[in-house]
């Protein structure tokens, strides 16, 4: 009981900027992968089909990089 009286409160960790946080950036990378998938299987615009593989690869690379960020 006495130990609790003399402990100092922990200082909160400074928050990282949004683009350096693992959780939100993994969600964005997953959305980019999903967008590339939809672009690949849509029958309307050839330009979307043309850029679908690039979008999938960018989302995958982003997810791999972001998954290494600390939580």
PQR file of N, CA, C, O and H, with PARSE charges and radii, in Angstrom:
ATOM      1  N   UNK A   1       0.826  -1.188   0.000 -0.4000 1.5000
ATOM      2  CA  UNK A   1       0.000   0.000   0.000 -0.0000 2.0000
ATOM      3  C   UNK A   1       0.874   1.257   0.000  0.5500 1.7000
ATOM      4  O   UNK A   1       0.546   2.248  -0.653 -0.5500 1.4000
ATOM      5  N   UNK A   2       1.964   1.211   0.720 -0.4000 1.5000
ATOM      6  CA  UNK A   2       2.847   2.364   0.800 -0.0000 2.0000
ATOM      7  C   UNK A   2       3.528   2.633  -0.531  0.5500 1.7000
ATOM      8  O   UNK A   2       3.821   3.784  -0.855 -0.5500 1.4000
ATOM      9  H   UNK A   2       2.231   0.406   1.251  0.4000 1.0000
ATOM     10  N   UNK A   3       3.786   1.583  -1.307 -0.4000 1.5000
ATOM     11  CA  UNK A   3       4.453   1.762  -2.592 -0.0000 2.0000
ATOM     12  C   UNK A   3       3.628   2.617  -3.541  0.5500 1.7000
ATOM     13  O   UNK A   3       4.184   3.372  -4.338 -0.5500 1.4000
ATOM     14  H   UNK A   3       3.548   0.648  -1.044  0.4000 1.0000
ATOM     15  N   UNK A   4       2.338   2.508  -3.466 -0.4000 1.5000
ATOM     16  CA  UNK A   4       1.485   3.256  -4.381 -0.0000 2.0000
ATOM     17  C   UNK A   4       1.522   4.759  -4.094  0.5500 1.7000
ATOM     18  O   UNK A   4       1.256   5.560  -4.989 -0.5500 1.4000
ATOM     19  H   UNK A   4       1.886   1.895  -2.819  0.4000 1.0000
ATOM     20  N   UNK A   5       1.839   5.142  -2.889 -0.4000 1.5000
ATOM     21  CA  UNK A   5       1.862   6.551  -2.553 -0.0000 2.0000
ATOM     22  C   UNK A   5       3.061   7.277  -3.161  0.5500 1.7000
ATOM     23  O   UNK A   5       2.998   8.477  -3.430 -0.5500 1.4000
ATOM     24  H   UNK A   5       2.055   4.490  -2.161  0.4000 1.0000
ATOM     25  N   UNK A   6       4.143   6.546  -3.374 -0.4000 1.5000
ATOM     26  CA  UNK A   6       5.372   7.180  -3.826 -0.0000 2.0000
ATOM     27  C   UNK A   6       5.696   6.942  -5.290  0.5500 1.7000
ATOM     28  O   UNK A   6       6.753   7.370  -5.755 -0.5500 1.4000
ATOM     29  H   UNK A   6       4.194   5.571  -3.156  0.4000 1.0000
ATOM     30  N   UNK A   7       4.829   6.280  -6.023 -0.4000 1.5000
ATOM     31  CA  UNK A   7       5.097   6.069  -7.444 -0.0000 2.0000
ATOM     32  C   UNK A   7       4.709   7.312  -8.220  0.5500 1.7000
ATOM     33  O   UNK A   7       3.718   7.974  -7.915 -0.5500 1.4000
ATOM     34  H   UNK A   7       3.971   5.932  -5.645  0.4000 1.0000
ATOM     35  N   UNK A   8       5.491   7.605  -9.202 -0.4000 1.5000
ATOM     36  CA  UNK A   8       5.184   8.757 -10.042 -0.0000 2.0000
ATOM     37  C   UNK A   8       4.295   8.288 -11.191  0.5500 1.7000
ATOM     38  O   UNK A   8       4.457   7.174 -11.689 -0.5500 1.4000
ATOM     39  H   UNK A   8       6.296   7.067  -9.450  0.4000 1.0000
ATOM     40  N   UNK A   9       3.377   9.119 -11.602 -0.4000 1.5000
ATOM     41  CA  UNK A   9       2.511   8.721 -12.717 -0.0000 2.0000
ATOM     42  C   UNK A   9       3.326   8.636 -14.010  0.5500 1.7000
ATOM     43  O   UNK A   9       4.249   9.420 -14.232 -0.5500 1.4000
ATOM     44  H   UNK A   9       3.245  10.024 -11.197  0.4000 1.0000
ATOM     45  N   UNK A  10       2.968   7.684 -14.842 -0.4000 1.5000
ATOM     46  CA  UNK A  10       3.658   7.525 -16.118 -0.0000 2.0000
ATOM     47  C   UNK A  10       3.235   8.642 -17.063  0.5500 1.7000
ATOM     48  O   UNK A  10       2.067   9.026 -17.133 -0.5500 1.4000
ATOM     49  H   UNK A  10       2.218   7.047 -14.661  0.4000 1.0000
ATOM     50  N   UNK A  11       4.223   9.145 -17.781 -0.4000 1.5000
ATOM     51  CA  UNK A  11       3.911  10.164 -18.770 -0.0000 2.0000
ATOM     52  C   UNK A  11       3.352   9.474 -20.004  0.5500 1.7000
ATOM     53  O   UNK A  11       3.861   8.429 -20.410 -0.5500 1.4000
ATOM     54  H   UNK A  11       5.172   8.834 -17.724  0.4000 1.0000
ATOM     55  N   UNK A  12       2.319  10.038 -20.602 -0.4000 1.5000
ATOM     56  CA  UNK A  12       1.768   9.399 -21.801 -0.0000 2.0000
ATOM     57  C   UNK A  12       2.769   9.491 -22.951  0.5500 1.7000
ATOM     58  O   UNK A  12       3.483  10.483 -23.095 -0.5500 1.4000
ATOM     59  H   UNK A  12       1.905  10.886 -20.272  0.4000 1.0000
ATOM     60  N   UNK A  13       2.805   8.437 -23.765 -0.4000 1.5000
ATOM     61  CA  UNK A  13       3.688   8.439 -24.919 -0.0000 2.0000
ATOM     62  C   UNK A  13       3.194   9.477 -25.920  0.5500 1.7000
ATOM     63  O   UNK A  13       1.989   9.642 -26.112 -0.5500 1.4000
ATOM     64  H   UNK A  13       2.225   7.630 -23.648  0.4000 1.0000
ATOM     65  N   UNK A  14       4.123  10.167 -26.551 -0.4000 1.5000
ATOM     66  CA  UNK A  14       3.669  11.109 -27.584 -0.0000 2.0000
ATOM     67  C   UNK A  14       3.052  10.341 -28.747  0.5500 1.7000
ATOM     68  O   UNK A  14       3.582   9.316 -29.175 -0.5500 1.4000
ATOM     69  H   UNK A  14       5.102  10.033 -26.396  0.4000 1.0000
ATOM     70  N   UNK A  15       1.944  10.837 -29.246 -0.4000 1.5000
ATOM     71  CA  UNK A  15       1.255  10.153 -30.342 -0.0000 2.0000
ATOM     72  C   UNK A  15       2.009  10.351 -31.636  0.5500 1.7000
ATOM     73  O   UNK A  15       2.509  11.438 -31.924 -0.5500 1.4000
ATOM     74  H   UNK A  15       1.513  11.670 -28.898  0.4000 1.0000
ATOM     75  N   UNK A  16       2.083   9.293 -32.404 -0.4000 1.5000
ATOM     76  CA  UNK A  16       2.742   9.364 -33.702 -0.0000 2.0000
ATOM     77  C   UNK A  16       1.809  10.047 -34.701  0.5500 1.7000
ATOM     78  O   UNK A  16       0.591  10.048 -34.521 -0.5500 1.4000
ATOM     79  H   UNK A  16       1.677   8.409 -32.170  0.4000 1.0000
ATOM     80  N   UNK A  17       2.379  10.618 -35.739 -0.4000 1.5000
ATOM     81  CA  UNK A  17       1.522  11.165 -36.794 -0.0000 2.0000
ATOM     82  C   UNK A  17       0.692  10.050 -37.433  0.5500 1.7000
ATOM     83  O   UNK A  17       1.042   8.873 -37.352 -0.5500 1.4000
ATOM     84  H   UNK A  17       3.369  10.617 -35.885  0.4000 1.0000
ATOM     85  N   UNK A  18      -0.393  10.437 -38.058 -0.4000 1.5000
ATOM     86  CA  UNK A  18      -1.332   9.458 -38.633 -0.0000 2.0000
ATOM     87  C   UNK A  18      -0.649   8.510 -39.610  0.5500 1.7000
ATOM     88  O   UNK A  18      -0.930   7.311 -39.614 -0.5500 1.4000
ATOM     89  H   UNK A  18      -0.677  11.394 -38.124  0.4000 1.0000
ATOM     90  N   UNK A  19       0.252   9.044 -40.442 -0.4000 1.5000
ATOM     91  CA  UNK A  19       0.863   8.209 -41.471 -0.0000 2.0000
ATOM     92  C   UNK A  19       1.958   7.295 -40.922  0.5500 1.7000
ATOM     93  O   UNK A  19       2.539   6.519 -41.681 -0.5500 1.4000
ATOM     94  H   UNK A  19       0.480  10.018 -40.439  0.4000 1.0000
ATOM     95  N   UNK A  20       2.253   7.367 -39.632 -0.4000 1.5000
ATOM     96  CA  UNK A  20       3.223   6.459 -39.028 -0.0000 2.0000
ATOM     97  C   UNK A  20       2.580   5.484 -38.051  0.5500 1.7000
ATOM     98  O   UNK A  20       3.289   4.758 -37.355 -0.5500 1.4000
ATOM     99  H   UNK A  20       1.782   7.997 -39.016  0.4000 1.0000
ATOM    100  N   UNK A  21       1.266   5.455 -37.987 -0.4000 1.5000
ATOM    101  CA  UNK A  21       0.574   4.516 -37.109 -0.0000 2.0000
ATOM    102  C   UNK A  21       0.225   3.259 -37.888  0.5500 1.7000
ATOM    103  O   UNK A  21      -0.211   3.324 -39.037 -0.5500 1.4000
ATOM    104  H   UNK A  21       0.690   6.046 -38.552  0.4000 1.0000
ATOM    105  N   UNK A  22       0.419   2.128 -37.254 -0.4000 1.5000
ATOM    106  CA  UNK A  22       0.244   0.848 -37.936 -0.0000 2.0000
ATOM    107  C   UNK A  22      -1.216   0.562 -38.280  0.5500 1.7000
ATOM    108  O   UNK A  22      -1.518   0.203 -39.418 -0.5500 1.4000
ATOM    109  H   UNK A  22       0.773   2.074 -36.321  0.4000 1.0000
ATOM    110  N   UNK A  23      -2.106   0.712 -37.338 -0.4000 1.5000
ATOM    111  CA  UNK A  23      -3.503   0.345 -37.544 -0.0000 2.0000
ATOM    112  C   UNK A  23      -4.181   1.066 -38.699  0.5500 1.7000
ATOM    113  O   UNK A  23      -4.695   0.413 -39.607 -0.5500 1.4000
ATOM    114  H   UNK A  23      -1.860   1.003 -36.413  0.4000 1.0000
ATOM    115  N   UNK A  24      -4.197   2.397 -38.688 -0.4000 1.5000
ATOM    116  CA  UNK A  24      -4.862   3.106 -39.782 -0.0000 2.0000
ATOM    117  C   UNK A  24      -4.206   2.864 -41.143  0.5500 1.7000
ATOM    118  O   UNK A  24      -4.894   2.758 -42.158 -0.5500 1.4000
ATOM    119  H   UNK A  24      -3.780   2.928 -37.950  0.4000 1.0000
ATOM    120  N   UNK A  25      -2.885   2.777 -41.159 -0.4000 1.5000
ATOM    121  CA  UNK A  25      -2.205   2.580 -42.436 -0.0000 2.0000
ATOM    122  C   UNK A  25      -2.431   1.173 -42.991  0.5500 1.7000
ATOM    123  O   UNK A  25      -2.479   0.995 -44.209 -0.5500 1.4000
ATOM    124  H   UNK A  25      -2.326   2.863 -40.334  0.4000 1.0000
ATOM    125  N   UNK A  26      -2.570   0.168 -42.116 -0.4000 1.5000
ATOM    126  CA  UNK A  26      -2.927  -1.171 -42.601 -0.0000 2.0000
ATOM    127  C   UNK A  26      -4.320  -1.155 -43.216  0.5500 1.7000
ATOM    128  O   UNK A  26      -4.565  -1.821 -44.222 -0.5500 1.4000
ATOM    129  H   UNK A  26      -2.531   0.312 -41.128  0.4000 1.0000
ATOM    130  N   UNK A  27      -5.230  -0.400 -42.619 -0.4000 1.5000
ATOM    131  CA  UNK A  27      -6.575  -0.294 -43.178 -0.0000 2.0000
ATOM    132  C   UNK A  27      -6.560   0.387 -44.544  0.5500 1.7000
ATOM    133  O   UNK A  27      -7.279  -0.023 -45.455 -0.5500 1.4000
ATOM    134  H   UNK A  27      -5.031   0.141 -41.802  0.4000 1.0000
ATOM    135  N   UNK A  28      -5.747   1.418 -44.683 -0.4000 1.5000
ATOM    136  CA  UNK A  28      -5.640   2.104 -45.975 -0.0000 2.0000
ATOM    137  C   UNK A  28      -5.024   1.176 -47.019  0.5500 1.7000
ATOM    138  O   UNK A  28      -5.486   1.134 -48.159 -0.5500 1.4000
ATOM    139  H   UNK A  28      -5.162   1.751 -43.943  0.4000 1.0000
ATOM    140  N   UNK A  29      -3.991   0.436 -46.642 -0.4000 1.5000
ATOM    141  CA  UNK A  29      -3.358  -0.500 -47.576 -0.0000 2.0000
ATOM    142  C   UNK A  29      -4.342  -1.586 -48.006  0.5500 1.7000
ATOM    143  O   UNK A  29      -4.369  -1.970 -49.175 -0.5500 1.4000
ATOM    144  H   UNK A  29      -3.615   0.470 -45.716  0.4000 1.0000
ATOM    145  N   UNK A  30      -5.141  -2.075 -47.082 -0.4000 1.5000
ATOM    146  CA  UNK A  30      -6.145  -3.074 -47.419 -0.0000 2.0000
ATOM    147  C   UNK A  30      -7.192  -2.498 -48.364  0.5500 1.7000
ATOM    148  O   UNK A  30      -7.653  -3.184 -49.277 -0.5500 1.4000
ATOM    149  H   UNK A  30      -5.120  -1.763 -46.132  0.4000 1.0000
ATOM    150  N   UNK A  31      -7.567  -1.246 -48.148 -0.4000 1.5000
ATOM    151  CA  UNK A  31      -8.529  -0.593 -49.048 -0.0000 2.0000
ATOM    152  C   UNK A  31      -7.940  -0.423 -50.452  0.5500 1.7000
ATOM    153  O   UNK A  31      -8.656  -0.579 -51.441 -0.5500 1.4000
ATOM    154  H   UNK A  31      -7.193  -0.688 -47.407  0.4000 1.0000
ATOM    155  N   UNK A  32      -6.650  -0.107 -50.550 -0.4000 1.5000
ATOM    156  CA  UNK A  32      -6.006   0.028 -51.859 -0.0000 2.0000
ATOM    157  C   UNK A  32      -5.975  -1.324 -52.574  0.5500 1.7000
ATOM    158  O   UNK A  32      -6.202  -1.391 -53.782 -0.5500 1.4000
ATOM    159  H   UNK A  32      -6.069   0.020 -49.746  0.4000 1.0000
ATOM    160  N   UNK A  33      -5.698  -2.392 -51.842 -0.4000 1.5000
ATOM    161  CA  UNK A  33      -5.719  -3.735 -52.431 -0.0000 2.0000
ATOM    162  C   UNK A  33      -7.125  -4.067 -52.925  0.5500 1.7000
ATOM    163  O   UNK A  33      -7.292  -4.589 -54.028 -0.5500 1.4000
ATOM    164  H   UNK A  33      -5.514  -2.338 -50.861  0.4000 1.0000
ATOM    165  N   UNK A  34      -8.131  -3.765 -52.110 -0.4000 1.5000
ATOM    166  CA  UNK A  34      -9.514  -4.006 -52.521 -0.0000 2.0000
ATOM    167  C   UNK A  34      -9.907  -3.191 -53.737  0.5500 1.7000
ATOM    168  O   UNK A  34     -10.620  -3.684 -54.611 -0.5500 1.4000
ATOM    169  H   UNK A  34      -7.995  -3.341 -51.215  0.4000 1.0000
ATOM    170  N   UNK A  35      -9.449  -1.950 -53.803 -0.4000 1.5000
ATOM    171  CA  UNK A  35      -9.720  -1.109 -54.956 -0.0000 2.0000
ATOM    172  C   UNK A  35      -9.089  -1.699 -56.215  0.5500 1.7000
ATOM    173  O   UNK A  35      -9.716  -1.720 -57.274 -0.5500 1.4000
ATOM    174  H   UNK A  35      -8.869  -1.550 -53.093  0.4000 1.0000
ATOM    175  N   UNK A  36      -7.856  -2.177 -56.101 -0.4000 1.5000
ATOM    176  CA  UNK A  36      -7.200  -2.812 -57.244 -0.0000 2.0000
ATOM    177  C   UNK A  36      -7.932  -4.061 -57.696  0.5500 1.7000
ATOM    178  O   UNK A  36      -8.033  -4.327 -58.893 -0.5500 1.4000
ATOM    179  H   UNK A  36      -7.347  -2.160 -55.240  0.4000 1.0000
ATOM    180  N   UNK A  37      -8.444  -4.829 -56.740 -0.4000 1.5000
ATOM    181  CA  UNK A  37      -9.221  -6.022 -57.073 -0.0000 2.0000
ATOM    182  C   UNK A  37     -10.498  -5.656 -57.824  0.5500 1.7000
ATOM    183  O   UNK A  37     -10.840  -6.289 -58.823 -0.5500 1.4000
ATOM    184  H   UNK A  37      -8.362  -4.613 -55.767  0.4000 1.0000
ATOM    185  N   UNK A  38     -11.201  -4.632 -57.342 -0.4000 1.5000
ATOM    186  CA  UNK A  38     -12.413  -4.185 -58.034 -0.0000 2.0000
ATOM    187  C   UNK A  38     -12.105  -3.642 -59.421  0.5500 1.7000
ATOM    188  O   UNK A  38     -12.866  -3.864 -60.362 -0.5500 1.4000
ATOM    189  H   UNK A  38     -10.923  -4.118 -56.531  0.4000 1.0000
ATOM    190  N   UNK A  39     -10.991  -2.931 -59.547 -0.4000 1.5000
ATOM    191  CA  UNK A  39     -10.590  -2.408 -60.846 -0.0000 2.0000
ATOM    192  C   UNK A  39     -10.293  -3.548 -61.827  0.5500 1.7000
ATOM    193  O   UNK A  39     -10.543  -3.424 -63.026 -0.5500 1.4000
ATOM    194  H   UNK A  39     -10.372  -2.751 -58.782  0.4000 1.0000
ATOM    195  N   UNK A  40      -9.765  -4.641 -61.314 -0.4000 1.5000
ATOM    196  CA  UNK A  40      -9.410  -5.775 -62.167 -0.0000 2.0000
ATOM    197  C   UNK A  40     -10.653  -6.471 -62.721  0.5500 1.7000
ATOM    198  O   UNK A  40     -10.644  -6.937 -63.861 -0.5500 1.4000
ATOM    199  H   UNK A  40      -9.562  -4.742 -60.340  0.4000 1.0000
ATOM    200  N   UNK A  41     -11.711  -6.543 -61.933 -0.4000 1.5000
ATOM    201  CA  UNK A  41     -12.881  -7.325 -62.326 -0.0000 2.0000
ATOM    202  C   UNK A  41     -14.087  -6.487 -62.754  0.5500 1.7000
ATOM    203  O   UNK A  41     -15.204  -7.001 -62.804 -0.5500 1.4000
ATOM    204  H   UNK A  41     -11.718  -6.165 -61.008  0.4000 1.0000
ATOM    205  N   UNK A  42     -13.882  -5.230 -63.058 -0.4000 1.5000
ATOM    206  CA  UNK A  42     -14.992  -4.418 -63.555 -0.0000 2.0000
ATOM    207  C   UNK A  42     -14.998  -4.460 -65.086  0.5500 1.7000
ATOM    208  O   UNK A  42     -13.930  -4.498 -65.697 -0.5500 1.4000
ATOM    209  H   UNK A  42     -12.974  -4.812 -63.017  0.4000 1.0000
ATOM    210  N   UNK A  43     -16.164  -4.455 -65.713 -0.4000 1.5000
ATOM    211  CA  UNK A  43     -16.229  -4.585 -67.177 -0.0000 2.0000
ATOM    212  C   UNK A  43     -16.438  -3.261 -67.916  0.5500 1.7000
ATOM    213  O   UNK A  43     -16.768  -3.291 -69.101 -0.5500 1.4000
ATOM    214  H   UNK A  43     -17.032  -4.425 -65.216  0.4000 1.0000
ATOM    215  N   UNK A  44     -16.262  -2.098 -67.272 -0.4000 1.5000
ATOM    216  CA  UNK A  44     -16.691  -0.841 -67.867 -0.0000 2.0000
ATOM    217  C   UNK A  44     -15.570  -0.032 -68.503  0.5500 1.7000
ATOM    218  O   UNK A  44     -15.709   0.403 -69.646 -0.5500 1.4000
ATOM    219  H   UNK A  44     -15.994  -2.074 -66.308  0.4000 1.0000
ATOM    220  N   UNK A  45     -14.487   0.178 -67.814 -0.4000 1.5000
ATOM    221  CA  UNK A  45     -13.465   1.113 -68.273 -0.0000 2.0000
ATOM    222  C   UNK A  45     -12.122   0.393 -68.431  0.5500 1.7000
ATOM    223  O   UNK A  45     -11.615  -0.224 -67.493 -0.5500 1.4000
ATOM    224  H   UNK A  45     -14.374  -0.175 -66.885  0.4000 1.0000
ATOM    225  N   UNK A  46     -11.573   0.486 -69.612 -0.4000 1.5000
ATOM    226  CA  UNK A  46     -10.295  -0.162 -69.886 -0.0000 2.0000
ATOM    227  C   UNK A  46      -9.156   0.485 -69.095  0.5500 1.7000
ATOM    228  O   UNK A  46      -8.199  -0.200 -68.734 -0.5500 1.4000
ATOM    229  H   UNK A  46     -11.984   0.987 -70.374  0.4000 1.0000
ATOM    230  N   UNK A  47      -9.240   1.777 -68.822 -0.4000 1.5000
ATOM    231  CA  UNK A  47      -8.177   2.452 -68.074 -0.0000 2.0000
ATOM    232  C   UNK A  47      -8.092   1.924 -66.643  0.5500 1.7000
ATOM    233  O   UNK A  47      -6.998   1.805 -66.092 -0.5500 1.4000
ATOM    234  H   UNK A  47     -10.018   2.333 -69.115  0.4000 1.0000
ATOM    235  N   UNK A  48      -9.245   1.605 -66.035 -0.4000 1.5000
ATOM    236  CA  UNK A  48      -9.231   1.021 -64.691 -0.0000 2.0000
ATOM    237  C   UNK A  48      -8.596  -0.365 -64.715  0.5500 1.7000
ATOM    238  O   UNK A  48      -7.820  -0.710 -63.823 -0.5500 1.4000
ATOM    239  H   UNK A  48     -10.134   1.702 -66.483  0.4000 1.0000
ATOM    240  N   UNK A  49      -8.921  -1.156 -65.729 -0.4000 1.5000
ATOM    241  CA  UNK A  49      -8.321  -2.478 -65.866 -0.0000 2.0000
ATOM    242  C   UNK A  49      -6.816  -2.365 -66.080  0.5500 1.7000
ATOM    243  O   UNK A  49      -6.046  -3.166 -65.549 -0.5500 1.4000
ATOM    244  H   UNK A  49      -9.551  -0.875 -66.453  0.4000 1.0000
ATOM    245  N   UNK A  50      -6.401  -1.378 -66.853 -0.4000 1.5000
ATOM    246  CA  UNK A  50      -4.985  -1.191 -67.149 -0.0000 2.0000
ATOM    247  C   UNK A  50      -4.183  -0.889 -65.879  0.5500 1.7000
ATOM    248  O   UNK A  50      -3.070  -1.391 -65.723 -0.5500 1.4000
ATOM    249  H   UNK A  50      -7.026  -0.727 -67.284  0.4000 1.0000
ATOM    250  N   UNK A  51      -4.724  -0.090 -64.987 -0.4000 1.5000
ATOM    251  CA  UNK A  51      -4.023   0.305 -63.774 -0.0000 2.0000
ATOM    252  C   UNK A  51      -4.286  -0.609 -62.576  0.5500 1.7000
ATOM    253  O   UNK A  51      -3.772  -0.353 -61.487 -0.5500 1.4000
ATOM    254  H   UNK A  51      -5.628   0.318 -65.114  0.4000 1.0000
ATOM    255  N   UNK A  52      -5.073  -1.664 -62.756 -0.4000 1.5000
ATOM    256  CA  UNK A  52      -5.448  -2.516 -61.627 -0.0000 2.0000
ATOM    257  C   UNK A  52      -4.252  -3.269 -61.043  0.5500 1.7000
ATOM    258  O   UNK A  52      -4.127  -3.364 -59.822 -0.5500 1.4000
ATOM    259  H   UNK A  52      -5.491  -1.872 -63.640  0.4000 1.0000
ATOM    260  N   UNK A  53      -3.383  -3.797 -61.878 -0.4000 1.5000
ATOM    261  CA  UNK A  53      -2.237  -4.542 -61.356 -0.0000 2.0000
ATOM    262  C   UNK A  53      -1.282  -3.619 -60.598  0.5500 1.7000
ATOM    263  O   UNK A  53      -0.747  -3.995 -59.554 -0.5500 1.4000
ATOM    264  H   UNK A  53      -3.484  -3.720 -62.870  0.4000 1.0000
ATOM    265  N   UNK A  54      -1.074  -2.430 -61.117 -0.4000 1.5000
ATOM    266  CA  UNK A  54      -0.214  -1.463 -60.426 -0.0000 2.0000
ATOM    267  C   UNK A  54      -0.803  -1.116 -59.062  0.5500 1.7000
ATOM    268  O   UNK A  54      -0.078  -1.003 -58.075 -0.5500 1.4000
ATOM    269  H   UNK A  54      -1.508  -2.125 -61.965  0.4000 1.0000
ATOM    270  N   UNK A  55      -2.114  -0.951 -59.017 -0.4000 1.5000
ATOM    271  CA  UNK A  55      -2.785  -0.629 -57.754 -0.0000 2.0000
ATOM    272  C   UNK A  55      -2.677  -1.782 -56.768  0.5500 1.7000
ATOM    273  O   UNK A  55      -2.418  -1.562 -55.585 -0.5500 1.4000
ATOM    274  H   UNK A  55      -2.704  -1.044 -59.819  0.4000 1.0000
ATOM    275  N   UNK A  56      -2.873  -3.007 -57.243 -0.4000 1.5000
ATOM    276  CA  UNK A  56      -2.721  -4.179 -56.373 -0.0000 2.0000
ATOM    277  C   UNK A  56      -1.302  -4.283 -55.824  0.5500 1.7000
ATOM    278  O   UNK A  56      -1.112  -4.530 -54.633 -0.5500 1.4000
ATOM    279  H   UNK A  56      -3.083  -3.185 -58.204  0.4000 1.0000
ATOM    280  N   UNK A  57      -0.321  -4.099 -56.677 -0.4000 1.5000
ATOM    281  CA  UNK A  57       1.067  -4.198 -56.239 -0.0000 2.0000
ATOM    282  C   UNK A  57       1.429  -3.077 -55.261  0.5500 1.7000
ATOM    283  O   UNK A  57       2.149  -3.308 -54.290 -0.5500 1.4000
ATOM    284  H   UNK A  57      -0.476  -3.899 -57.645  0.4000 1.0000
ATOM    285  N   UNK A  58       0.936  -1.880 -55.514 -0.4000 1.5000
ATOM    286  CA  UNK A  58       1.206  -0.760 -54.602 -0.0000 2.0000
ATOM    287  C   UNK A  58       0.580  -1.017 -53.230  0.5500 1.7000
ATOM    288  O   UNK A  58       1.213  -0.772 -52.204 -0.5500 1.4000
ATOM    289  H   UNK A  58       0.351  -1.692 -56.303  0.4000 1.0000
ATOM    290  N   UNK A  59      -0.643  -1.503 -53.210 -0.4000 1.5000
ATOM    291  CA  UNK A  59      -1.301  -1.819 -51.939 -0.0000 2.0000
ATOM    292  C   UNK A  59      -0.597  -2.937 -51.196  0.5500 1.7000
ATOM    293  O   UNK A  59      -0.470  -2.887 -49.973 -0.5500 1.4000
ATOM    294  H   UNK A  59      -1.157  -1.703 -54.044  0.4000 1.0000
ATOM    295  N   UNK A  60      -0.139  -3.945 -51.924 -0.4000 1.5000
ATOM    296  CA  UNK A  60       0.572  -5.055 -51.292 -0.0000 2.0000
ATOM    297  C   UNK A  60       1.907  -4.592 -50.721  0.5500 1.7000
ATOM    298  O   UNK A  60       2.254  -4.938 -49.592 -0.5500 1.4000
ATOM    299  H   UNK A  60      -0.242  -3.985 -52.918  0.4000 1.0000
ATOM    300  N   UNK A  61       2.655  -3.815 -51.493 -0.4000 1.5000
ATOM    301  CA  UNK A  61       3.935  -3.296 -50.999 -0.0000 2.0000
ATOM    302  C   UNK A  61       3.717  -2.395 -49.790  0.5500 1.7000
ATOM    303  O   UNK A  61       4.480  -2.443 -48.825 -0.5500 1.4000
ATOM    304  H   UNK A  61       2.374  -3.534 -52.411  0.4000 1.0000
ATOM    305  N   UNK A  62       2.674  -1.575 -49.848 -0.4000 1.5000
ATOM    306  CA  UNK A  62       2.363  -0.698 -48.725 -0.0000 2.0000
ATOM    307  C   UNK A  62       2.025  -1.511 -47.483  0.5500 1.7000
ATOM    308  O   UNK A  62       2.467  -1.173 -46.386 -0.5500 1.4000
ATOM    309  H   UNK A  62       2.055  -1.536 -50.632  0.4000 1.0000
ATOM    310  N   UNK A  63       1.250  -2.576 -47.640 -0.4000 1.5000
ATOM    311  CA  UNK A  63       0.873  -3.403 -46.502 -0.0000 2.0000
ATOM    312  C   UNK A  63       2.104  -4.078 -45.895  0.5500 1.7000
ATOM    313  O   UNK A  63       2.229  -4.162 -44.673 -0.5500 1.4000
ATOM    314  H   UNK A  63       0.890  -2.850 -48.532  0.4000 1.0000
ATOM    315  N   UNK A  64       3.006  -4.557 -46.742 -0.4000 1.5000
ATOM    316  CA  UNK A  64       4.221  -5.207 -46.235 -0.0000 2.0000
ATOM    317  C   UNK A  64       5.071  -4.222 -45.439  0.5500 1.7000
ATOM    318  O   UNK A  64       5.584  -4.563 -44.373 -0.5500 1.4000
ATOM    319  H   UNK A  64       2.905  -4.489 -47.734  0.4000 1.0000
ATOM    320  N   UNK A  65       5.221  -3.011 -45.949 -0.4000 1.5000
ATOM    321  CA  UNK A  65       6.026  -2.007 -45.268 -0.0000 2.0000
ATOM    322  C   UNK A  65       5.366  -1.571 -43.966  0.5500 1.7000
ATOM    323  O   UNK A  65       6.025  -1.477 -42.931 -0.5500 1.4000
ATOM    324  H   UNK A  65       4.805  -2.734 -46.815  0.4000 1.0000
ATOM    325  N   UNK A  66       4.068  -1.307 -44.019 -0.4000 1.5000
ATOM    326  CA  UNK A  66       3.347  -0.796 -42.853 -0.0000 2.0000
ATOM    327  C   UNK A  66       3.239  -1.840 -41.752  0.5500 1.7000
ATOM    328  O   UNK A  66       3.194  -1.491 -40.573 -0.5500 1.4000
ATOM    329  H   UNK A  66       3.532  -1.383 -44.860  0.4000 1.0000
ATOM    330  N   UNK A  67       3.197  -3.107 -42.117 -0.4000 1.5000
ATOM    331  CA  UNK A  67       3.075  -4.145 -41.094 -0.0000 2.0000
ATOM    332  C   UNK A  67       4.339  -4.246 -40.224  0.5500 1.7000
ATOM    333  O   UNK A  67       4.320  -4.912 -39.188 -0.5500 1.4000
ATOM    334  H   UNK A  67       3.234  -3.391 -43.075  0.4000 1.0000
ATOM    335  N   UNK A  68       5.411  -3.606 -40.626 -0.4000 1.5000
ATOM    336  CA  UNK A  68       6.642  -3.574 -39.821 -0.0000 2.0000
ATOM    337  C   UNK A  68       6.655  -2.426 -38.820  0.5500 1.7000
ATOM    338  O   UNK A  68       7.531  -2.382 -37.956 -0.5500 1.4000
ATOM    339  H   UNK A  68       5.426  -3.065 -41.467  0.4000 1.0000
ATOM    340  N   UNK A  69       5.704  -1.492 -38.914 -0.4000 1.5000
ATOM    341  CA  UNK A  69       5.649  -0.366 -37.989 -0.0000 2.0000
ATOM    342  C   UNK A  69       5.320  -0.867 -36.593  0.5500 1.7000
ATOM    343  O   UNK A  69       4.613  -1.864 -36.446 -0.5500 1.4000
ATOM    344  H   UNK A  69       4.993  -1.528 -39.616  0.4000 1.0000
ATOM    345  N   UNK A  70       5.825  -0.187 -35.560 -0.4000 1.5000
ATOM    346  CA  UNK A  70       5.428  -0.572 -34.190 -0.0000 2.0000
ATOM    347  C   UNK A  70       3.971  -0.200 -33.939  0.5500 1.7000
ATOM    348  O   UNK A  70       3.423   0.699 -34.577 -0.5500 1.4000
ATOM    349  H   UNK A  70       6.399   0.622 -35.680  0.4000 1.0000
ATOM    350  N   UNK A  71       3.365  -0.903 -33.008 -0.4000 1.5000
ATOM    351  CA  UNK A  71       1.954  -0.637 -32.713 -0.0000 2.0000
ATOM    352  C   UNK A  71       1.766   0.592 -31.875  0.5500 1.7000
ATOM    353  O   UNK A  71       0.635   0.946 -31.544 -0.5500 1.4000
ATOM    354  H   UNK A  71       3.810  -1.633 -32.490  0.4000 1.0000
TER
END
